[in-house]
Amino acid sequence: AKKWINIRKSYGNFYKVPRNQTKLTIMLEQLGMSYDGRPHSGLDDSKNIARIAIRMLQDGCELRVNEKMHGGQLMAVSSSTPLEGAPAPQMPRCRN
């Protein structure tokens, strides 16, 4: 994976909370959810992160790639970068 969505960054930016409030259990609690599964289990953590992402989408968040690896270095991706996989904007076609 060279590009990904850091859900902690997306959550903090969308809900306007500081970074120290973007731990997995805190994010779930603030969204009215409880942690499902065993803490620090990769599979259970992934499922809980997915639940957060779904809730963010339901709340109107547009999740975008916000981090990438380039030349072995972690880099932030600008929020003005087009959505991954989104088609280029096109002008409406007129029928004659």
Secondary structure, 3 states (H helix, E strand, C coil): CCEECCHHHHHHHHHCCCHHHCCHHHHHHHCCCCCCCCCCCHHHHHHHHHHHHHHHHHCCCCCCCCEEEECCEEEECCCCCCCCCCCCCCCCCCCC
